[in-house]
Amino acid sequence: MRIVGITACPTGIAHTYITKQKIVEAAKECGFPCHIETQGTIGVEDELTTQQIAEADVVILAVDVKISGENRFAGKPIVRCRTEDVMRNTVGFLKKIEAKLNSRK
C-alpha cells in the first residue's frame, strides 16, 4: 500500500510534526512506501509531487484544521482523521486502512 498524506494541527507545530513522524515510522515498519506533507506554522514542507500522488493507493489527511491543496487528491481513496487518532496506535491505524482497501478489491 503506497501512502501519501498531509498532517496539520491548530498551532502547526507539535502535533503536525509528531503525526508525520509516527506515520512515516509505522509505514516503514509495515513496508509501505510513504510520503507525508506538513502544513504548519512555517507553511508547506515536503510538498507532495504529482507523481507521488498518482502512485498512491491512499491519502491520509490527519488534520485538525483546514488545509490547502486538497483538490490534488481527486479520485483517490481519502482517510480523514484527527492527528490525535493517528498517534495512539499508528501501525494498527495503517493496518485497518490496508484491510479496508483490500476488501474493496
Secondary structure, DSSP 8 states (H G I E B T S, - for coil): --EEEEEE-SSSSHHHHHHHHHHHHHHHHHT--EEEEEEETTEEES---HHHHHH-SEEEEEESS--S-GGGGTTS-EEEE-HHHHHHSHHHHHHHHHHHHHHT-
